[in-house]
Amino acid sequence: MRILIVEENQIIAKILSTKILGLVSTDIDVAKSFKEAKEYIEKNSYTLTICDLQTDEDSEHGVNFDLLDFILSKNIPTISISSHIQENDEREIDKRNIIDFAIKTRSESIDYIVQLTKRLIKNRYHKVLIVDDSIIYRKEISRVLKKQLLDNITVSNAKDAISILKEHDDITMIITDYEMPEDSGLDFLLAIRKRYSKYQLPVIGISSEKENAILFLKHGVNDFVRKPFFKEELSTRVNNTLDSIENIKKLNEFANTDFLSGVKNRKYFYQEGQKIYKKCQLSQESFVIATLDIDFFKKINDNYGHDVGDLVIKELATILKNNVKGQDIVARVGGEEFCVLLRDIEAKHAFNFFNNLREKIANTKVKIDDNSTISFSVSIGLATKIYKSFKEMIKQSDLALYSSKNNGRNMVSMDIDTKQEALL
């Protein structure tokens, strides 16, 4: 990912590049002239260009359309900036397929460009489903979204939209019309909300009728746009909705994450574990709960200090995260205690997995200063049967953990009535 800034004023170029790099991980090149811009573009592939329209322009009020047209001819998404603009030039800019235009001499405009850049980079990882029976509106919405670097799929009715949703699990937003043949946009919305909340899959409703906005909003759209719409209004509402959803997801992630270790916390483990337990109970899918406890953790804190104890907790969390699959859960549930939920695994394979993991942990060296390392071990208890409740499974893994502690530590124990069967 690479961004090109074409700007004669090196102070503004520096401000833009510094602020963007503070928000986005990317490479940035700065060209001070049309010639330099051409050289950069011939050598590199760019995700986005921020172009000063007065670069290399002799006239005090002129605009270098040759520069802008050259960049657009290379199919590089472009944000245009200028210190001032005349009305006739503004009309000419509007005819070109740029993302947006801003006056760079205003501090709020600089901030807007930076935030827009951040949003555009994120948009590359989103896909929008457009549902409208009008081919004219489908094409227009698709053009607006593509300018915002949003991939999209268009369909003409709710039935096809439901099929697309089943086929594409990477769709992150829906824009739907209200008036459609057969099922209406409201029918489609109600079907979506049975499976996805407003924060799992945002929906923007569109309609030419004001009354439909009320129905849409009452039944779960995230926003509404009335036809005919301004392109800037639609793109702004789409970007604002994505910002809101990402902020909510970030807050949820903070609420569900243990601050020290970076893995999930106790609350999340119990909530999600209960959901998985119910699903597996119905489908008869096997899953395992493991409780891990760092051996002699109090001695580590007493001998080396709590900072070293924190390093040990972080190291264990990293090892656990790096060795499970995406469908599994790792959580810190107490001071030095962790729980791991593994899905779709039999008792014997679970025992072998955690025994190998135990050995890996015991062989790990934790660097505590420039000259010293320490080692640590864990005791592990497994619950491999689907007991009468999720809490009972955790209780059984705790009992198995106590068995590991009582029999010498640094070992794996299983629920007593399944141990022999699993090891055959």
C-alpha positions as CSV (number, residue, x, y, z in Angstrom):
1,M,0.0,0.0,0.0
2,R,1.4,3.3,-1.1
3,I,0.2,6.9,-1.2
4,L,1.5,9.7,-3.4
5,I,1.3,13.4,-2.2
6,V,1.8,15.9,-5.0
7,E,2.4,19.2,-3.2
8,E,4.8,22.1,-3.9
9,N,4.5,23.5,-0.3
10,Q,6.8,21.2,1.7
11,I,5.3,22.3,5.0
12,I,1.8,21.2,4.0
13,A,3.3,18.0,2.5
14,K,5.1,17.3,5.8
15,I,1.9,18.0,7.8
16,L,-0.2,15.7,5.6
17,S,2.4,12.8,5.6
18,T,3.0,13.0,9.3
19,K,-0.7,13.0,10.2
20,I,-1.5,10.2,7.8
21,L,1.4,8.0,9.1
22,G,0.1,8.6,12.6
23,L,-3.2,6.8,11.6
24,V,-2.3,4.4,8.8
25,S,0.5,2.0,8.2
26,T,1.6,2.9,4.6
27,D,4.5,4.1,2.5
28,I,4.2,7.8,1.4
29,D,6.1,9.5,-1.5
30,V,6.1,13.3,-1.9
31,A,6.4,14.9,-5.4
32,K,7.1,18.6,-5.6
33,S,6.3,18.9,-9.3
34,F,4.4,17.4,-12.2
35,K,7.7,15.9,-13.5
36,E,8.5,14.2,-10.1
37,A,4.9,13.0,-9.9
38,K,5.2,11.3,-13.3
39,E,8.5,9.7,-12.3
40,Y,7.0,8.3,-9.1
41,I,3.9,7.0,-10.9
42,E,6.0,5.3,-13.6
43,K,8.0,3.5,-10.9
44,N,5.4,2.6,-8.3
45,S,1.8,1.5,-7.9
46,Y,-0.3,3.8,-5.7
47,T,-3.4,3.1,-3.7
48,L,-4.2,6.8,-3.5
49,T,-3.0,10.2,-4.6
50,I,-3.5,13.5,-2.8
51,C,-2.9,16.2,-5.5
52,D,-2.4,19.9,-5.2
53,L,-4.1,21.3,-8.3
54,Q,-1.8,24.3,-8.4
55,T,1.4,22.4,-8.7
56,D,3.6,23.8,-11.5
57,E,0.9,26.3,-12.4
58,D,2.2,29.8,-13.3
59,S,-1.1,31.6,-12.9
60,E,-1.9,32.7,-9.4
61,H,-5.5,31.4,-9.8
62,G,-4.9,28.6,-12.3
63,V,-5.3,24.9,-12.0
64,N,-3.0,22.3,-13.5
65,F,-5.6,20.1,-15.2
66,D,-2.9,18.3,-17.1
67,L,-1.4,17.0,-13.9
68,L,-4.9,15.9,-12.6
69,D,-5.8,14.3,-15.9
70,F,-2.5,12.4,-16.0
71,I,-3.0,10.9,-12.6
72,L,-6.6,10.0,-13.3
73,S,-5.6,8.4,-16.6
74,K,-3.5,6.0,-14.6
75,N,-6.7,5.0,-12.6
76,I,-5.3,6.2,-9.3
77,P,-8.0,7.3,-6.8
78,T,-7.4,11.0,-6.2
79,I,-8.2,13.6,-3.6
80,S,-7.7,17.1,-5.0
81,I,-6.5,20.0,-2.8
82,S,-5.9,23.7,-3.6
83,S,-5.3,26.9,-1.7
84,H,-8.1,28.7,-3.6
85,I,-10.3,27.9,-6.5
86,Q,-12.4,29.9,-9.0
87,E,-16.0,29.0,-9.8
88,N,-15.3,27.9,-13.4
89,D,-12.4,25.7,-12.3
90,E,-14.6,24.2,-9.7
91,R,-17.1,23.1,-12.3
92,E,-14.3,21.6,-14.4
93,I,-13.1,19.6,-11.3
94,D,-16.6,18.3,-10.7
95,K,-16.6,16.8,-14.2
96,R,-13.6,14.6,-13.3
97,N,-13.8,11.4,-11.4
98,I,-12.0,12.5,-8.2
99,I,-12.9,11.3,-4.7
100,D,-13.2,14.8,-3.1
101,F,-11.9,18.3,-3.1
102,A,-10.7,20.4,-0.2
103,I,-9.2,23.9,0.4
104,K,-5.8,23.1,2.0
105,T,-5.3,26.5,3.8
106,R,-8.0,25.6,6.4
107,S,-6.7,23.5,9.3
108,E,-10.0,21.7,9.5
109,S,-9.7,20.8,5.8
110,I,-6.3,19.2,6.4
111,D,-7.8,17.1,9.2
112,Y,-10.7,16.1,6.9
113,I,-8.2,15.0,4.2
114,V,-6.3,12.9,6.8
115,Q,-9.4,11.3,8.2
116,L,-10.8,10.6,4.7
117,T,-7.5,9.0,3.7
118,K,-7.8,6.7,6.8
119,R,-11.4,5.8,5.9
120,L,-10.5,5.1,2.2
121,I,-7.7,2.8,3.2
122,K,-10.1,0.9,5.5
123,N,-12.7,0.8,2.8
124,R,-10.6,-1.5,0.7
125,Y,-11.4,-4.3,3.2
126,H,-15.2,-3.8,2.9
127,K,-17.8,-5.1,0.5
128,V,-21.2,-3.6,0.0
129,L,-24.3,-5.3,-1.3
130,I,-26.6,-3.0,-3.3
131,V,-30.2,-4.0,-3.7
132,D,-32.4,-1.9,-6.0
133,D,-34.8,-2.8,-8.9
134,S,-33.7,0.3,-10.8
135,I,-30.6,-0.4,-13.0
136,I,-30.0,3.3,-13.1
137,Y,-29.8,3.7,-9.4
138,R,-27.8,0.4,-9.0
139,K,-25.1,1.7,-11.4
140,E,-25.1,5.2,-9.8
141,I,-24.7,3.8,-6.2
142,S,-22.0,1.4,-7.4
143,R,-20.1,4.3,-9.0
144,V,-20.3,6.4,-5.9
145,L,-19.0,3.4,-3.8
146,K,-16.2,2.6,-6.1
147,K,-14.9,6.1,-5.8
148,Q,-14.8,5.5,-2.1
149,L,-12.7,2.4,-2.8
150,L,-15.6,0.1,-1.7
151,D,-16.0,-3.2,-3.5
152,N,-19.7,-3.9,-4.2
153,I,-22.2,-6.4,-5.7
154,T,-25.5,-5.3,-7.2
155,V,-28.8,-7.2,-7.4
156,S,-32.3,-6.2,-8.4
157,N,-34.4,-8.0,-5.7
158,A,-34.5,-9.3,-2.1
159,K,-34.5,-12.9,-3.1
160,D,-31.2,-12.6,-5.0
161,A,-29.8,-10.5,-2.2
162,I,-30.5,-13.3,0.3
163,S,-28.7,-15.8,-2.0
164,I,-25.7,-13.5,-2.3
165,L,-25.5,-13.0,1.5
166,K,-25.3,-16.8,1.8
167,E,-22.5,-17.1,-0.8
168,H,-20.4,-14.1,0.3
169,D,-19.6,-14.0,4.0
170,D,-17.3,-11.0,3.4
171,I,-20.2,-8.6,2.8
172,T,-20.0,-5.9,5.5
173,M,-22.8,-3.5,4.5
174,I,-26.1,-3.4,2.6
175,I,-27.8,-0.6,0.8
176,T,-31.4,-1.4,-0.1
177,D,-34.2,0.3,-1.8
178,Y,-37.7,0.1,-0.3
179,E,-40.0,-0.2,-3.4
180,M,-39.1,-3.5,-5.1
181,P,-41.2,-6.2,-6.8
182,E,-42.2,-9.2,-4.7
183,D,-40.5,-8.7,-1.3
184,S,-40.0,-5.0,-0.3
185,G,-36.9,-3.5,1.2
186,L,-38.6,-3.7,4.5
187,D,-39.3,-7.4,4.2
188,F,-35.6,-7.8,3.3
189,L,-34.5,-5.8,6.3
190,L,-36.7,-7.8,8.7
191,A,-35.2,-11.1,7.3
192,I,-31.6,-9.7,7.8
193,R,-32.3,-8.5,11.3
194,K,-33.4,-12.0,12.3
195,R,-29.7,-13.1,11.8
196,Y,-27.7,-9.9,12.2
197,S,-27.9,-7.0,14.6
198,K,-27.3,-3.4,13.4
199,Y,-23.7,-3.6,14.6
200,Q,-23.0,-7.0,12.9
201,L,-24.3,-6.0,9.5
202,P,-25.2,-2.3,8.9
203,V,-28.0,-1.5,6.5
204,I,-28.7,1.9,4.8
205,G,-32.2,2.3,3.4
206,I,-33.0,4.4,0.3
207,S,-36.4,5.5,-1.0
208,S,-38.1,8.4,-2.7
209,E,-40.9,8.4,-0.1
210,K,-40.3,10.1,3.2
211,E,-42.8,7.8,5.0
212,N,-40.6,4.8,4.1
213,A,-37.7,6.4,6.0
214,I,-39.7,6.1,9.2
215,L,-40.5,2.4,8.6
216,F,-36.9,1.7,7.7
217,L,-35.6,3.5,10.8
218,K,-38.1,1.8,13.2
219,H,-37.1,-1.6,12.0
220,G,-33.4,-1.5,12.1
221,V,-31.6,0.4,9.4
222,N,-28.5,2.2,10.5
223,D,-29.2,5.3,8.2
224,F,-31.5,6.4,5.4
225,V,-30.9,8.4,2.2
226,R,-33.8,9.8,0.2
227,K,-33.9,9.6,-3.6
228,P,-32.8,11.4,-5.6
229,F,-29.6,11.8,-3.6
230,F,-26.5,13.9,-3.8
231,K,-23.4,11.7,-4.4
232,E,-21.6,13.5,-1.5
233,E,-24.5,12.7,0.8
234,L,-24.5,9.0,0.0
235,S,-20.7,8.6,0.3
236,T,-20.7,10.6,3.6
237,R,-23.4,8.5,5.1
238,V,-21.8,5.3,4.0
239,N,-18.4,6.3,5.4
240,N,-19.9,7.6,8.7
241,T,-21.8,4.4,9.2
242,L,-18.7,2.3,8.7
243,D,-16.8,4.6,11.1
244,S,-19.6,4.1,13.7
245,I,-19.7,0.3,13.3
246,E,-15.9,0.0,13.6
247,N,-15.8,2.2,16.7
248,I,-18.5,0.1,18.4
249,K,-16.6,-3.1,17.5
250,K,-13.4,-1.6,18.9
251,L,-15.2,-0.7,22.1
252,N,-16.6,-4.3,22.3
253,E,-13.1,-5.6,21.7
254,F,-11.7,-3.5,24.6
255,A,-14.6,-4.7,26.8
256,N,-13.9,-8.4,26.0
257,T,-10.1,-8.3,26.2
258,D,-7.8,-8.8,29.1
259,F,-5.6,-5.6,29.3
260,L,-2.4,-7.3,30.4
261,S,-2.3,-10.4,28.3
262,G,-4.2,-9.3,25.2
263,V,-6.3,-12.4,25.1
264,K,-10.1,-12.6,25.9
265,N,-11.3,-12.0,29.4
266,R,-13.3,-14.1,31.8
267,K,-16.6,-12.4,30.9
268,Y,-16.2,-13.1,27.2
269,F,-15.1,-16.7,27.8
270,Y,-18.2,-17.5,29.8
271,Q,-20.6,-15.7,27.4
272,E,-19.2,-17.2,24.2
273,G,-18.5,-20.5,25.8
274,Q,-22.1,-20.9,26.7
275,K,-23.2,-20.2,23.2
276,I,-20.7,-22.7,21.8
277,Y,-21.8,-25.3,24.4
278,K,-25.5,-25.0,23.3
279,K,-24.6,-25.3,19.6
280,C,-22.3,-28.3,20.2
281,Q,-25.0,-29.9,22.4
282,L,-27.5,-29.8,19.5
283,S,-25.0,-30.7,16.7
284,Q,-23.1,-33.3,18.8
285,E,-19.8,-31.6,17.8
286,S,-17.0,-32.4,20.2
287,F,-15.2,-29.7,22.0
288,V,-12.8,-29.4,24.9
289,I,-12.2,-27.0,27.7
290,A,-8.7,-26.7,29.2
291,T,-7.8,-24.8,32.4
292,L,-4.1,-23.9,32.7
293,D,-2.3,-22.5,35.8
294,I,1.3,-21.3,36.0
295,D,3.2,-23.4,38.4
296,F,4.8,-21.6,41.4
297,F,3.7,-18.2,40.1
298,K,3.9,-16.7,43.6
299,K,7.6,-17.6,43.8
300,I,8.2,-15.9,40.4
301,N,6.6,-12.7,41.8
302,D,8.4,-13.0,45.1
303,N,11.8,-13.7,43.6
304,Y,11.8,-11.5,40.5
305,G,9.0,-9.0,41.1
306,H,5.6,-8.4,39.6
307,D,7.0,-6.9,36.4
308,V,8.6,-10.3,35.6
309,G,5.4,-12.1,36.6
310,D,3.6,-9.9,34.1
311,L,6.2,-10.9,31.4
312,V,5.5,-14.6,32.1
313,I,1.7,-14.0,31.8
314,K,2.2,-12.2,28.5
315,E,4.5,-14.9,27.2
316,L,2.1,-17.7,28.1
317,A,-0.8,-15.7,26.4
318,T,1.3,-15.4,23.2
319,I,2.1,-19.1,23.1
320,L,-1.5,-20.0,23.5
321,K,-2.7,-17.5,20.9
322,N,-0.1,-18.7,18.4
323,N,-1.1,-22.4,18.8
324,V,-4.9,-22.4,18.5
325,K,-7.2,-21.9,15.5
326,G,-9.4,-19.0,14.7
327,Q,-12.6,-20.8,15.9
328,D,-11.0,-21.5,19.4
329,I,-11.0,-19.2,22.4
330,V,-8.1,-18.3,24.7
331,A,-8.9,-16.3,27.8
332,R,-7.3,-15.2,31.0
333,V,-9.8,-16.0,33.8
334,G,-7.7,-15.2,36.9
335,G,-4.3,-14.0,38.0
336,E,-2.2,-16.8,36.5
337,E,-5.0,-18.9,35.3
338,F,-6.1,-19.3,31.6
339,C,-8.9,-21.2,29.9
340,V,-8.8,-22.5,26.4
341,L,-11.8,-23.8,24.4
342,L,-11.0,-26.0,21.4
343,R,-13.7,-26.9,18.9
344,D,-14.1,-30.0,16.8
345,I,-11.5,-32.1,18.6
346,E,-11.6,-35.6,20.2
347,A,-10.3,-36.3,23.7
348,K,-7.2,-38.2,22.5
349,H,-6.1,-35.5,20.1
350,A,-6.8,-32.8,22.8
351,F,-4.6,-34.6,25.3
352,N,-1.8,-34.9,22.8
353,F,-2.2,-31.2,21.7
354,F,-2.0,-29.9,25.3
355,N,0.8,-32.2,26.3
356,N,2.9,-31.0,23.4
357,L,1.9,-27.4,24.3
358,R,3.0,-28.0,27.9
359,E,6.4,-29.2,26.7
360,K,6.8,-26.1,24.5
361,I,5.9,-23.8,27.4
362,A,8.4,-25.6,29.7
363,N,11.2,-25.1,27.1
364,T,10.5,-21.4,26.7
365,K,13.0,-18.9,28.0
366,V,11.6,-15.5,29.1
367,K,14.1,-12.7,28.9
368,I,14.0,-10.6,32.1
369,D,17.0,-8.4,31.4
370,D,20.0,-8.2,29.1
371,N,21.8,-11.1,30.8
372,S,19.1,-13.2,32.4
373,T,16.2,-15.5,31.4
374,I,13.8,-17.6,33.4
375,S,11.7,-20.7,32.6
376,F,8.3,-21.6,33.8
377,S,5.8,-24.5,33.5
378,V,2.0,-24.9,33.6
379,S,-0.4,-27.5,34.9
380,I,-3.4,-28.3,32.7
381,G,-6.8,-29.9,33.3
382,L,-9.1,-31.0,30.5
383,A,-12.8,-31.5,30.3
384,T,-13.5,-33.5,27.2
385,K,-17.1,-34.6,27.6
386,I,-20.2,-32.4,27.1
387,Y,-21.6,-32.3,30.6
388,K,-25.0,-31.2,31.7
389,S,-23.9,-27.5,31.6
390,F,-21.1,-25.3,30.5
391,K,-20.3,-24.4,34.2
392,E,-20.0,-28.1,34.9
393,M,-17.5,-28.5,32.1
394,I,-15.4,-25.7,33.6
395,K,-15.7,-27.4,37.0
396,Q,-14.5,-30.7,35.6
397,S,-11.5,-29.0,34.0
398,D,-10.7,-27.4,37.3
399,L,-10.9,-30.8,39.1
400,A,-8.5,-32.2,36.4
401,L,-6.2,-29.2,37.0
402,Y,-6.1,-29.9,40.7
403,S,-5.1,-33.5,39.9
404,S,-2.2,-32.2,37.8
405,K,-1.2,-29.9,40.7
406,N,-1.4,-32.7,43.3
407,N,0.6,-35.1,41.2
408,G,3.6,-33.0,40.7
409,R,2.7,-30.1,38.4
410,N,3.9,-29.5,34.8
411,M,1.5,-32.2,33.5
412,V,-1.9,-32.7,31.8
413,S,-4.8,-34.4,33.5
414,M,-8.2,-35.3,32.0
415,D,-11.7,-35.8,33.4
416,I,-11.3,-39.0,35.4
417,D,-14.0,-41.1,33.7
418,T,-12.8,-40.5,30.2
419,K,-9.0,-40.6,30.7
420,Q,-8.5,-44.3,30.1
421,E,-10.8,-44.3,27.1
422,A,-9.0,-41.4,25.5
423,L,-5.6,-42.8,25.9
424,L,-6.4,-46.2,24.3
